[in-house]
Amino acid sequence: MNAHPPIHSGLARRGRFRAFTLIELLLVLAVLVVLAAAALPMLTSEIDDRARLKEEEYLKAIGAAVESYTLRTRSIPSHTNFAAAIAPELGTTPTRLLQNDRKLPRLVLIDERLRIGTNSTSGLPFTQTVDGSLAPVSPRMMLISSVGKELPSTLASGVVSSNVFDALWTNSPNQIPSGWSWSGKGEDLKIQRIQMSDWFVQLALNAQGVPYGSYSLDNVSTNVMSGSPRSVWVLKGTRVALNAPDGTTQVVIVQKNSLAFVCDSGSWRSGGGAQAGWTSDSLVGSDLGQAATSFLAAPANPTAAATQTQFVNALNTYLAAYVNYANSGFANQTYATATASAQTNLLTTLDQLIQ
């Protein structure tokens, strides 16, 4: 017998081994294909969800940038200069601002009813002057984009009709606006609404008796008052200067709330009574003077151990001592002692006045 196996039998075994390995590989590949097919929708869905969230956050950032730009520059862009104005606020380019990561456009829509400016037909862009604005009407704009299908071709940046604007403004999340013929998904539609009414506050001014004073906004020109009340709407943070007839500035405020002032024979004072419901959060010198005058003219308390005049004198002494102490950087012990003594005397006089 031949002790060695035939050569062809070893080759056969090796051939069977290679055939088995190939079949096994094909099976593994088949399993991977099935798993990939099952995982692909989930992966695609996760990618889309991330794209939607990223677009929402970026639109919010654009909306915040519009507000910061407006309050810093005292101007509101329109759709024509929107990208050039707002892109630097976000450290990007106008092109990237108006195009999302999926190379689809972001649109800037403005309500056709919007009125901001000095007459009933004024719209955007708006730049604040000394005349401010009339009461803003429908000061709304919005940003809209899609991370799926491209937006309807009938929609473009600019002033849009009230029907179109309102349908988008009131559209529920993840819904396709009524009246749209669009093959996209509601969840792919992203809208950032920009309500500008909170950016404005009212400044009511009046003048009683000549000579009339004047006012300016952000040091831009000056308007001289007349005998007629004047009411303007200004952007929050506006520097308001109220000037005497000779141009000397009497009051300077950074306006954050609606305020009213009266120029009374050339001297400005807060005008809470100028219009019903108005108050001022800023005191001017004449306010304190009028308060002191009314206080001194009030009937005296017959049982008091001090008079109104003594109290006003004690108050003046305390205020003068405190100013000296403050000007020393609150470091001078002599001024500190004098201020403490004046304060004690003021409180004692107050106690004696109301007994």
C-alpha positions as CSV (number, residue, x, y, z in Angstrom):
1,M,0.0,0.0,0.0
2,N,1.0,3.6,-0.6
3,A,1.7,5.3,2.8
4,H,1.2,8.7,1.4
5,P,-2.3,10.0,0.6
6,P,-2.9,11.0,-3.0
7,I,-2.0,14.5,-3.8
8,H,-5.4,15.2,-5.2
9,S,-7.1,14.4,-1.9
10,G,-5.2,17.2,-0.1
11,L,-6.1,19.6,-2.8
12,A,-9.7,18.6,-2.5
13,R,-9.7,19.2,1.2
14,R,-8.1,22.6,0.7
15,G,-10.7,23.4,-2.0
16,R,-13.5,22.4,0.3
17,F,-12.0,24.7,3.0
18,R,-11.9,27.6,0.6
19,A,-15.4,27.0,-0.5
20,F,-16.7,26.9,3.0
21,T,-14.9,30.2,3.8
22,L,-16.4,31.9,0.8
23,I,-19.9,30.8,1.8
24,E,-19.3,31.9,5.3
25,L,-18.1,35.3,4.1
26,L,-21.2,35.7,1.9
27,L,-23.4,34.9,4.8
28,V,-21.7,37.5,7.0
29,L,-22.0,40.1,4.3
30,A,-25.7,39.2,3.9
31,V,-26.2,39.7,7.6
32,L,-24.4,43.0,7.5
33,V,-26.6,44.2,4.7
34,V,-29.7,43.3,6.6
35,L,-28.5,45.0,9.7
36,A,-27.5,48.1,7.7
37,A,-30.8,48.2,6.0
38,A,-32.5,48.1,9.4
39,A,-30.3,50.7,11.0
40,L,-30.3,53.2,8.0
41,P,-33.8,54.7,8.7
42,M,-32.8,55.1,12.4
43,L,-29.5,56.8,11.4
44,T,-31.2,59.0,8.9
45,S,-33.9,60.0,11.4
46,E,-31.2,60.9,14.0
47,I,-29.3,63.0,11.4
48,D,-32.5,64.8,10.5
49,D,-33.4,65.4,14.1
50,R,-30.0,66.9,14.8
51,A,-30.4,69.1,11.7
52,R,-33.7,70.4,12.9
53,L,-32.5,71.2,16.4
54,K,-29.4,72.9,15.0
55,E,-31.5,75.1,12.7
56,E,-33.9,76.0,15.5
57,E,-31.0,77.1,17.7
58,Y,-29.4,79.1,14.9
59,L,-32.6,80.9,14.0
60,K,-33.0,81.9,17.7
61,A,-29.4,83.2,17.6
62,I,-30.2,85.3,14.6
63,G,-33.3,86.7,16.3
64,A,-31.2,87.7,19.4
65,A,-28.7,89.2,17.1
66,V,-31.4,91.4,15.4
67,E,-32.4,92.7,18.9
68,S,-28.8,93.4,20.0
69,Y,-28.0,95.1,16.6
70,T,-31.2,97.3,16.8
71,L,-30.6,98.5,20.4
72,R,-26.9,99.1,19.8
73,T,-27.2,101.0,16.5
74,R,-30.7,102.4,17.0
75,S,-31.8,101.0,13.6
76,I,-33.8,98.1,12.3
77,P,-32.8,96.5,9.0
78,S,-35.3,95.4,6.3
79,H,-35.0,92.3,4.2
80,T,-32.7,94.2,1.7
81,N,-29.9,94.9,4.2
82,F,-30.7,92.2,6.8
83,A,-27.8,89.9,6.1
84,A,-25.2,92.6,5.7
85,A,-26.3,94.2,9.0
86,I,-26.8,91.0,11.2
87,A,-24.0,88.7,9.9
88,P,-21.2,90.6,11.8
89,E,-23.2,90.2,15.0
90,L,-22.8,86.5,14.6
91,G,-19.3,86.5,13.2
92,T,-20.4,85.0,9.9
93,T,-20.9,86.1,6.3
94,P,-24.2,87.3,4.7
95,T,-24.2,84.3,2.4
96,R,-23.9,81.8,5.3
97,L,-26.5,83.7,7.3
98,L,-29.1,83.3,4.5
99,Q,-28.3,79.7,3.8
100,N,-28.6,76.7,6.2
101,D,-26.3,73.7,6.4
102,R,-28.4,71.9,3.7
103,K,-27.8,74.7,1.3
104,L,-31.4,75.8,1.5
105,P,-32.4,79.5,1.9
106,R,-33.4,81.3,5.0
107,L,-36.1,83.9,4.3
108,V,-36.8,87.2,6.0
109,L,-40.5,88.0,6.0
110,I,-42.0,91.4,7.1
111,D,-45.6,92.0,8.0
112,E,-47.2,94.3,5.4
113,R,-49.0,96.2,8.2
114,L,-45.7,97.1,9.9
115,R,-45.3,100.8,10.5
116,I,-42.3,102.2,12.3
117,G,-41.1,105.8,11.8
118,T,-42.3,109.4,11.7
119,N,-45.4,109.0,9.5
120,S,-48.2,106.6,8.8
121,T,-46.5,105.0,5.8
122,S,-43.1,104.5,7.3
123,G,-41.7,100.9,7.3
124,L,-38.3,99.2,7.4
125,P,-35.4,100.0,7.3
126,F,-35.7,102.3,10.3
127,T,-33.0,104.6,11.8
128,Q,-33.9,106.6,14.9
129,T,-33.6,110.3,14.7
130,V,-34.5,113.0,17.2
131,D,-38.1,112.6,16.1
132,G,-38.2,109.0,17.2
133,S,-41.2,107.1,15.9
134,L,-44.9,107.2,16.1
135,A,-46.4,104.4,18.1
136,P,-45.2,101.2,16.2
137,V,-47.9,99.3,14.4
138,S,-47.5,95.5,14.0
139,P,-43.7,95.6,14.4
140,R,-43.2,92.0,13.4
141,M,-40.8,90.1,11.2
142,M,-39.9,86.4,11.1
143,L,-37.2,84.1,9.8
144,I,-38.3,80.9,8.0
145,S,-36.3,77.9,6.6
146,S,-36.6,74.2,5.8
147,V,-34.1,71.4,6.5
148,G,-36.0,69.1,4.2
149,K,-37.8,70.1,1.0
150,E,-37.1,73.5,-0.4
151,L,-39.7,76.1,0.6
152,P,-42.5,76.9,-1.9
153,S,-41.3,78.9,-4.8
154,T,-44.1,81.5,-4.2
155,L,-42.4,82.5,-1.0
156,A,-39.5,85.0,-1.0
157,S,-37.8,87.4,1.4
158,G,-39.6,90.7,1.7
159,V,-42.9,92.3,2.8
160,V,-45.6,89.7,2.5
161,S,-49.4,89.9,2.7
162,S,-51.1,89.8,6.0
163,N,-52.8,86.5,5.2
164,V,-49.5,84.8,4.4
165,F,-47.7,86.4,7.4
166,D,-50.4,85.5,9.9
167,A,-50.6,81.9,8.7
168,L,-46.9,81.5,9.4
169,W,-47.0,83.6,12.6
170,T,-49.8,81.4,14.1
171,N,-48.6,78.1,12.6
172,S,-48.4,75.3,15.1
173,P,-45.1,73.5,15.6
174,N,-44.5,70.6,13.1
175,Q,-47.4,71.6,11.0
176,I,-47.6,72.7,7.4
177,P,-49.3,76.2,7.3
178,S,-52.8,76.3,5.9
179,G,-53.0,77.1,2.2
180,W,-49.6,75.7,1.4
181,S,-49.0,73.3,-1.5
182,W,-45.8,71.8,-0.3
183,S,-44.4,68.2,-0.3
184,G,-42.2,68.8,2.7
185,K,-42.7,67.7,6.3
186,G,-44.1,70.0,9.0
187,E,-41.2,69.1,11.3
188,D,-38.7,70.3,8.7
189,L,-40.2,73.8,8.7
190,K,-38.5,76.2,11.2
191,I,-39.9,79.6,12.1
192,Q,-38.3,82.3,14.3
193,R,-40.8,85.0,15.2
194,I,-39.3,88.5,16.1
195,Q,-41.7,90.7,18.0
196,M,-40.3,94.2,18.2
197,S,-42.9,96.0,20.3
198,D,-41.0,95.4,23.5
199,W,-38.0,97.2,22.1
200,F,-39.8,100.6,22.2
201,V,-40.8,102.9,25.1
202,Q,-42.7,106.1,25.0
203,L,-41.3,109.5,25.8
204,A,-44.0,112.1,26.6
205,L,-42.9,115.7,26.7
206,N,-44.9,118.9,27.4
207,A,-44.0,122.6,28.0
208,Q,-45.8,125.1,30.1
209,G,-44.9,128.7,29.8
210,V,-42.1,130.4,27.9
211,P,-39.2,130.2,27.4
212,Y,-39.3,126.7,26.0
213,G,-36.6,124.1,26.5
214,S,-35.4,121.5,24.1
215,Y,-34.5,117.8,24.0
216,S,-32.2,115.5,22.0
217,L,-31.9,111.8,21.5
218,D,-28.5,110.2,21.6
219,N,-26.9,113.6,20.9
220,V,-28.4,113.5,17.4
221,S,-29.7,117.0,16.6
222,T,-32.1,118.9,18.9
223,N,-35.8,119.6,18.9
224,V,-37.1,122.8,20.6
225,M,-40.4,122.4,22.5
226,S,-43.5,124.4,21.8
227,G,-46.7,124.9,23.7
228,S,-48.0,121.6,22.3
229,P,-47.4,118.2,23.9
230,R,-45.0,115.9,22.1
231,S,-45.0,112.1,22.3
232,V,-42.4,110.0,20.6
233,W,-41.5,106.3,20.8
234,V,-37.8,105.5,21.2
235,L,-35.7,102.4,21.4
236,K,-34.8,101.2,24.8
237,G,-31.4,102.5,26.0
238,T,-31.8,105.8,24.1
239,R,-29.9,108.6,25.8
240,V,-32.4,111.4,26.4
241,A,-31.1,114.9,27.2
242,L,-33.5,117.6,28.4
243,N,-32.1,121.1,27.9
244,A,-32.8,124.6,29.3
245,P,-33.7,127.4,26.8
246,D,-30.1,128.4,26.6
247,G,-29.1,124.9,25.6
248,T,-27.7,123.9,29.0
249,T,-28.5,120.2,29.7
250,Q,-30.6,119.9,32.9
251,V,-31.5,116.2,32.8
252,V,-29.8,113.2,31.1
253,I,-31.4,109.7,31.3
254,V,-30.9,106.4,29.6
255,Q,-34.5,105.5,28.9
256,K,-35.6,102.0,29.7
257,N,-39.2,102.6,30.6
258,S,-41.9,104.9,29.3
259,L,-41.5,108.4,30.9
260,A,-43.1,111.8,30.9
261,F,-41.5,115.2,31.5
262,V,-42.7,118.8,31.6
263,C,-40.7,121.9,30.8
264,D,-42.1,124.5,33.2
265,S,-41.0,128.0,32.2
266,G,-37.6,126.7,31.0
267,S,-37.1,124.2,33.9
268,W,-37.6,120.4,33.3
269,R,-39.4,118.2,35.9
270,S,-40.9,114.8,35.8
271,G,-44.4,114.9,34.4
272,G,-46.3,112.1,36.1
273,G,-49.4,114.2,35.9
274,A,-48.9,115.2,32.3
275,Q,-50.8,112.1,31.2
276,A,-53.0,109.8,33.1
277,G,-51.1,106.8,34.4
278,W,-47.6,108.2,33.7
279,T,-44.9,108.2,36.2
280,S,-41.2,108.9,36.0
281,D,-38.4,106.8,37.5
282,S,-36.0,109.7,37.3
283,L,-36.0,112.7,39.7
284,V,-34.8,116.1,38.6
285,G,-33.8,119.1,40.7
286,S,-37.1,120.9,40.4
287,D,-38.9,117.8,41.7
288,L,-37.0,117.9,45.0
289,G,-37.5,121.7,45.2
290,Q,-41.2,121.4,44.7
291,A,-41.4,118.7,47.4
292,A,-39.5,120.9,49.8
293,T,-41.7,123.9,49.0
294,S,-44.8,121.8,49.6
295,F,-43.4,120.4,52.8
296,L,-42.5,123.8,54.3
297,A,-45.9,125.2,53.3
298,A,-47.8,122.4,55.0
299,P,-49.6,123.1,58.3
300,A,-47.3,122.7,61.3
301,N,-47.8,120.0,63.9
302,P,-48.8,121.8,67.1
303,T,-47.4,119.1,69.3
304,A,-44.1,118.7,67.5
305,A,-40.8,119.6,69.2
306,A,-39.3,120.6,65.8
307,T,-40.5,122.6,62.8
308,Q,-40.4,121.8,59.1
309,T,-37.7,124.4,58.6
310,Q,-35.5,122.7,61.3
311,F,-36.0,119.3,59.5
312,V,-35.1,120.7,56.1
313,N,-32.0,122.4,57.6
314,A,-31.0,119.1,59.2
315,L,-31.5,117.3,55.9
316,N,-29.3,119.8,54.0
317,T,-26.6,119.4,56.6
318,Y,-26.7,115.6,56.3
319,L,-26.6,115.7,52.5
320,A,-23.7,118.1,52.4
321,A,-21.8,116.0,54.9
322,Y,-22.5,112.8,52.9
323,V,-21.3,114.4,49.7
324,N,-18.0,115.3,51.4
325,Y,-17.6,111.8,52.7
326,A,-18.4,110.3,49.3
327,N,-15.9,112.6,47.5
328,S,-13.2,111.4,49.9
329,G,-13.8,107.8,48.7
330,F,-15.4,107.1,52.0
331,A,-11.9,107.1,53.5
332,N,-11.8,110.3,55.5
333,Q,-12.6,109.6,59.1
334,T,-13.4,113.3,59.9
335,Y,-16.1,113.3,57.2
336,A,-17.4,110.0,58.4
337,T,-17.8,111.3,61.9
338,A,-19.5,114.5,60.6
339,T,-21.9,112.4,58.4
340,A,-22.8,110.1,61.3
341,S,-23.5,113.1,63.6
342,A,-25.6,114.8,60.9
343,Q,-27.6,111.6,60.4
344,T,-28.3,111.2,64.1
345,N,-29.5,114.8,64.2
346,L,-31.7,114.3,61.1
347,L,-33.4,111.2,62.7
348,T,-33.8,113.0,66.0
349,T,-35.4,116.0,64.2
350,L,-37.7,113.7,62.3
351,D,-38.9,112.0,65.5
352,Q,-39.5,115.4,67.1
353,L,-41.4,116.5,64.0
354,I,-44.0,113.7,64.0
355,Q,-44.6,113.5,67.7
